[in-house]
């Protein structure tokens, strides 16, 4: 049985929904329901809901062989989160060659790691029936993109997605890793909660452009991690400035220092600035991330400095 079919069928997950319909409430019946939900009754329901949710929360369990987990997140898509995650993983390895680094892509609907890391194919299974990560540039990688065809959409409801996330967290043979960088999907929904509640996360890096619209969602992302008791290491201000390659004039296309203002509001620091540069985009699209392909460039050095700042804020593995 192939890996894809194992992923679909493991645990007896089905896409079929239960049948039956529900009749709409009539006017008088709706009035009664509203009365029951008001005042003391509403407070009782809230307390009951809190008790049920607290009992149902999963217990955190470390990923076997992984010392520290760093999640890279953003509230909004399109701000360069995956590019940052890939280059952060490579920068961690470049700054300290003694460290073993892994990269986990938990964006089920839009996995980017296979393209950016120039990886194709299905993971092999170990003797213990665990998936073995694919390896390139010295980084062990796992992604939903390895389990589906490149142009095949993942059309799943929440239950199937959560099942897939559970398998990406628990059914991968990482060996021994010092750092596992997790590329999160945008938003603050089921996947973020599932990852945060199932594994101990050492710290979160929030990526945003300086644009107000992106910063609004980055703020929500940081607050979400605080609510689930995940330390936020800092913000990365991506696409911070564009410099014309001919006249060298600098333009702040998405605004200036927006992430710094947000960091001050949150009591955090900006880990570094990444410019809006053609080389970064081209390197990512060709599957040769800039930290690997152009390590002496200013853009690569910016990622290397961010990696230093990230490690500086991590606790010792023995703590």
FENLIN-V600501 format. One record per residue. N is the residue number from 1. RES is the residue in one small letter. OMEGA is omega in whole degrees, 0 to 359 (NA if undefined). Layout:
n=(N | N)
res=(RES | RES)
omega=(OMEGA | OMEGA)
This chain:
n=(1 | 2 | 3 | 4 | 5 | 6 | 7 | 8 | 9 | 10 | 11 | 12 | 13 | 14 | 15 | 16 | 17 | 18 | 19 | 20 | 21 | 22 | 23 | 24 | 25 | 26 | 27 | 28 | 29 | 30 | 31 | 32 | 33 | 34 | 35 | 36 | 37 | 38 | 39 | 40 | 41 | 42 | 43 | 44 | 45 | 46 | 47 | 48 | 49 | 50 | 51 | 52 | 53 | 54 | 55 | 56 | 57 | 58 | 59 | 60 | 61 | 62 | 63 | 64 | 65 | 66 | 67 | 68 | 69 | 70 | 71 | 72 | 73 | 74 | 75 | 76 | 77 | 78 | 79 | 80 | 81 | 82 | 83 | 84 | 85 | 86 | 87 | 88 | 89 | 90 | 91 | 92 | 93 | 94 | 95 | 96 | 97 | 98 | 99 | 100 | 101 | 102 | 103 | 104 | 105 | 106 | 107 | 108 | 109 | 110 | 111 | 112 | 113 | 114 | 115 | 116 | 117 | 118 | 119 | 120 | 121 | 122 | 123 | 124 | 125 | 126 | 127 | 128 | 129 | 130 | 131 | 132 | 133 | 134 | 135 | 136 | 137 | 138 | 139 | 140 | 141 | 142 | 143 | 144 | 145 | 146 | 147 | 148 | 149 | 150 | 151 | 152 | 153 | 154 | 155 | 156 | 157 | 158 | 159 | 160 | 161 | 162 | 163 | 164 | 165 | 166 | 167 | 168 | 169 | 170 | 171 | 172 | 173 | 174 | 175 | 176 | 177 | 178 | 179 | 180 | 181 | 182 | 183 | 184 | 185 | 186 | 187 | 188 | 189 | 190 | 191 | 192 | 193 | 194 | 195 | 196 | 197 | 198 | 199 | 200 | 201 | 202 | 203 | 204 | 205 | 206 | 207 | 208 | 209 | 210 | 211 | 212 | 213 | 214 | 215 | 216 | 217 | 218 | 219 | 220 | 221 | 222 | 223 | 224 | 225 | 226 | 227 | 228 | 229 | 230 | 231 | 232 | 233 | 234 | 235 | 236 | 237 | 238 | 239 | 240 | 241 | 242 | 243 | 244 | 245 | 246 | 247 | 248 | 249 | 250 | 251 | 252 | 253 | 254 | 255 | 256 | 257 | 258 | 259 | 260 | 261 | 262 | 263 | 264 | 265 | 266 | 267 | 268 | 269 | 270 | 271 | 272 | 273 | 274 | 275 | 276 | 277 | 278 | 279 | 280 | 281 | 282 | 283 | 284 | 285 | 286 | 287 | 288 | 289 | 290 | 291 | 292 | 293 | 294 | 295 | 296 | 297 | 298 | 299 | 300 | 301 | 302 | 303 | 304 | 305 | 306 | 307 | 308 | 309 | 310 | 311 | 312 | 313 | 314 | 315 | 316 | 317 | 318 | 319)
res=(x | x | x | x | x | x | x | x | x | x | x | x | x | x | x | x | x | x | x | x | x | x | x | x | x | x | x | x | x | x | x | x | x | x | x | x | x | x | x | x | x | x | x | x | x | x | x | x | x | x | x | x | x | x | x | x | x | x | x | x | x | x | x | x | x | x | x | x | x | x | x | x | x | x | x | x | x | x | x | x | x | x | x | x | x | x | x | x | x | x | x | x | x | x | x | x | x | x | x | x | x | x | x | x | x | x | x | x | x | x | x | x | x | x | x | x | x | x | x | x | x | x | x | x | x | x | x | x | x | x | x | x | x | x | x | x | x | x | x | x | x | x | x | x | x | x | x | x | x | x | x | x | x | x | x | x | x | x | x | x | x | x | x | x | x | x | x | x | x | x | x | x | x | x | x | x | x | x | x | x | x | x | x | x | x | x | x | x | x | x | x | x | x | x | x | x | x | x | x | x | x | x | x | x | x | x | x | x | x | x | x | x | x | x | x | x | x | x | x | x | x | x | x | x | x | x | x | x | x | x | x | x | x | x | x | x | x | x | x | x | x | x | x | x | x | x | x | x | x | x | x | x | x | x | x | x | x | x | x | x | x | x | x | x | x | x | x | x | x | x | x | x | x | x | x | x | x | x | x | x | x | x | x | x | x | x | x | x | x | x | x | x | x | x | x | x | x | x | x | x | x | x | x | x | x | x | x | x | x | x | x | x | x | x | x | x | x | x | x)
omega=(183 | 181 | 182 | 180 | 176 | 182 | 181 | 190 | 183 | 179 | 176 | 180 | 180 | 177 | 183 | 177 | 180 | 181 | 177 | 179 | 180 | 181 | 179 | 180 | 174 | 184 | 183 | 180 | 178 | 178 | 180 | 180 | 180 | 179 | 182 | 182 | 183 | 173 | 183 | 180 | 179 | 179 | 178 | 179 | 178 | 180 | 179 | 180 | 179 | 179 | 181 | 181 | 181 | 178 | 186 | 181 | 180 | 176 | 181 | 178 | 181 | 173 | 185 | 177 | 183 | 182 | 183 | 181 | 178 | 178 | 176 | 189 | 174 | 176 | 186 | 176 | 176 | 181 | 178 | 182 | 181 | 176 | 178 | 181 | 181 | 183 | 174 | 179 | 179 | 179 | 177 | 179 | 181 | 181 | 181 | 185 | 179 | 183 | 175 | 187 | 173 | 180 | 182 | 180 | 180 | 173 | 187 | 185 | 183 | 182 | 182 | 187 | 180 | 180 | 185 | 180 | 176 | 182 | 176 | 176 | 180 | 177 | 172 | 178 | 177 | 178 | 178 | 175 | 176 | 178 | 177 | 180 | 172 | 188 | 171 | 182 | 179 | 182 | 176 | 187 | 173 | 184 | 172 | 180 | 177 | 186 | 178 | 175 | 188 | 184 | 181 | 180 | 173 | 184 | 185 | 170 | 188 | 184 | 179 | 179 | 180 | 177 | 179 | 179 | 179 | 180 | 177 | 179 | 192 | 186 | 177 | 178 | 183 | 188 | 178 | 180 | 171 | 179 | 170 | 178 | 183 | 176 | 184 | 171 | 177 | 176 | 182 | 187 | 188 | 184 | 180 | 180 | 181 | 180 | 184 | 184 | 184 | 182 | 174 | 181 | 182 | 180 | 180 | 174 | 181 | 181 | 178 | 166 | 179 | 184 | 183 | 182 | 178 | 182 | 177 | 181 | 175 | 177 | 179 | 180 | 179 | 180 | 178 | 180 | 177 | 180 | 179 | 172 | 173 | 180 | 175 | 185 | 180 | 182 | 170 | 178 | 184 | 181 | 188 | 182 | 175 | 178 | 179 | 182 | 181 | 185 | 178 | 177 | 182 | 179 | 177 | 187 | 183 | 181 | 184 | 171 | 177 | 180 | 178 | 178 | 178 | 179 | 178 | 179 | 183 | 184 | 181 | 177 | 172 | 183 | 180 | 179 | 175 | 182 | 171 | 188 | 181 | 183 | 180 | 181 | 181 | 180 | 180 | 182 | 180 | 179 | 177 | 185 | 192 | 178 | 178 | 189 | 181 | 188 | 181 | 181 | 178 | 181 | 178 | 180 | 177 | 177 | 179 | 178 | 178 | 178 | 177 | 180 | 178 | 181 | 181 | 182 | 179 | 174 | 175 | 179 | 181 | 182 | NA)
